Amino acid sequence: MRLKYFVLLTLFFSLAFVSTAQAQNKETPKAKVSICKEIDDDWKCVEESSEWKANAPFNVLFENQKPVGVDFIGIVFYKQGADGKDVEFINEYEQNIGEKNTKYATVGDEFKLPAGTYSVYIISWGKRETLMKNGNLTDYLAKTVLTVK
């Protein structure tokens, strides 16, 4: 009889622990990717916007709550269709972040896009699409949508 109660009690506490852990994971904010005119020396996004002028240079700021855990990240651009789904691969850029770091910023105004709506993903470089570039990624560190006019 005691064994039966012990098993039930153990099961109850195990389920309570799992439920608490899942609730905490849902409350933890995800990483963030921002589109900026520039990033200052204090990791602040200057003139951040989700809308950008066509063919105007911009930079990307990636901020994670904890060390990213990979040496290389990718910044991946897909053009979206009218339904909001990725329809065209634009480009991807491999960046060395270092697995213990939590932030990465581009500098030098190297990114420019023509008019359209774009998905901008930050991914673990080892998980990129190597052969077929289908987009609509589900395994990413951060994502934003950028409207270019």
DAQUIHU-V205151 format. One record per residue. RES is the residue in one letter. OMEGA is omega in whole degrees, 0 to 359 (999 if undefined). NEAR is the number of other C-alpha atoms within 12 Angstrom. Layout:
BEGIN
res=RES omega=OMEGA near=NEAR
res=RES omega=OMEGA near=NEAR
END
This chain:
BEGIN
res=M omega=180 near=7
res=R omega=180 near=8
res=L omega=179 near=9
res=K omega=178 near=10
res=Y omega=178 near=11
res=F omega=180 near=12
res=V omega=179 near=13
res=L omega=180 near=14
res=L omega=178 near=14
res=T omega=178 near=14
res=L omega=179 near=14
res=F omega=181 near=14
res=F omega=177 near=14
res=S omega=179 near=14
res=L omega=179 near=14
res=A omega=179 near=14
res=F omega=180 near=14
res=V omega=179 near=14
res=S omega=179 near=14
res=T omega=180 near=14
res=A omega=179 near=14
res=Q omega=179 near=13
res=A omega=179 near=12
res=Q omega=179 near=12
res=N omega=181 near=12
res=K omega=182 near=11
res=E omega=182 near=10
res=T omega=180 near=13
res=P omega=177 near=14
res=K omega=175 near=20
res=A omega=184 near=25
res=K omega=172 near=28
res=V omega=182 near=37
res=S omega=175 near=39
res=I omega=189 near=42
res=C omega=171 near=33
res=K omega=176 near=30
res=E omega=177 near=27
res=I omega=183 near=27
res=D omega=184 near=18
res=D omega=178 near=10
res=D omega=179 near=11
res=W omega=177 near=20
res=K omega=180 near=22
res=C omega=180 near=28
res=V omega=182 near=20
res=E omega=177 near=19
res=E omega=179 near=21
res=S omega=173 near=23
res=S omega=175 near=24
res=E omega=184 near=24
res=W omega=178 near=29
res=K omega=180 near=23
res=A omega=177 near=19
res=N omega=175 near=17
res=A omega=183 near=20
res=P omega=176 near=22
res=F omega=177 near=33
res=N omega=182 near=33
res=V omega=176 near=46
res=L omega=177 near=38
res=F omega=179 near=39
res=E omega=180 near=29
res=N omega=181 near=30
res=Q omega=183 near=19
res=K omega=178 near=19
res=P omega=189 near=19
res=V omega=175 near=29
res=G omega=176 near=22
res=V omega=178 near=23
res=D omega=185 near=21
res=F omega=173 near=25
res=I omega=174 near=34
res=G omega=170 near=34
res=I omega=189 near=39
res=V omega=180 near=40
res=F omega=172 near=36
res=Y omega=173 near=33
res=K omega=179 near=32
res=Q omega=172 near=27
res=G omega=181 near=18
res=A omega=181 near=12
res=D omega=179 near=11
res=G omega=179 near=20
res=K omega=178 near=19
res=D omega=181 near=27
res=V omega=183 near=22
res=E omega=174 near=22
res=F omega=179 near=26
res=I omega=180 near=26
res=N omega=175 near=23
res=E omega=184 near=25
res=Y omega=178 near=23
res=E omega=182 near=22
res=Q omega=177 near=26
res=N omega=181 near=24
res=I omega=186 near=29
res=G omega=191 near=18
res=E omega=180 near=20
res=K omega=182 near=17
res=N omega=181 near=21
res=T omega=184 near=26
res=K omega=173 near=34
res=Y omega=178 near=35
res=A omega=172 near=38
res=T omega=175 near=31
res=V omega=174 near=22
res=G omega=174 near=15
res=D omega=182 near=19
res=E omega=184 near=17
res=F omega=175 near=29
res=K omega=180 near=27
res=L omega=173 near=29
res=P omega=181 near=19
res=A omega=179 near=18
res=G omega=176 near=28
res=T omega=188 near=31
res=Y omega=166 near=39
res=S omega=176 near=38
res=V omega=182 near=41
res=Y omega=165 near=43
res=I omega=184 near=45
res=I omega=166 near=38
res=S omega=187 near=31
res=W omega=180 near=29
res=G omega=181 near=18
res=K omega=181 near=22
res=R omega=175 near=30
res=E omega=186 near=22
res=T omega=183 near=12
res=L omega=180 near=9
res=M omega=180 near=9
res=K omega=185 near=20
res=N omega=182 near=21
res=G omega=184 near=33
res=N omega=185 near=28
res=L omega=177 near=27
res=T omega=181 near=17
res=D omega=181 near=17
res=Y omega=178 near=30
res=L omega=179 near=36
res=A omega=180 near=32
res=K omega=171 near=34
res=T omega=175 near=32
res=V omega=181 near=30
res=L omega=176 near=34
res=T omega=182 near=27
res=V omega=183 near=25
res=K omega=999 near=17
END
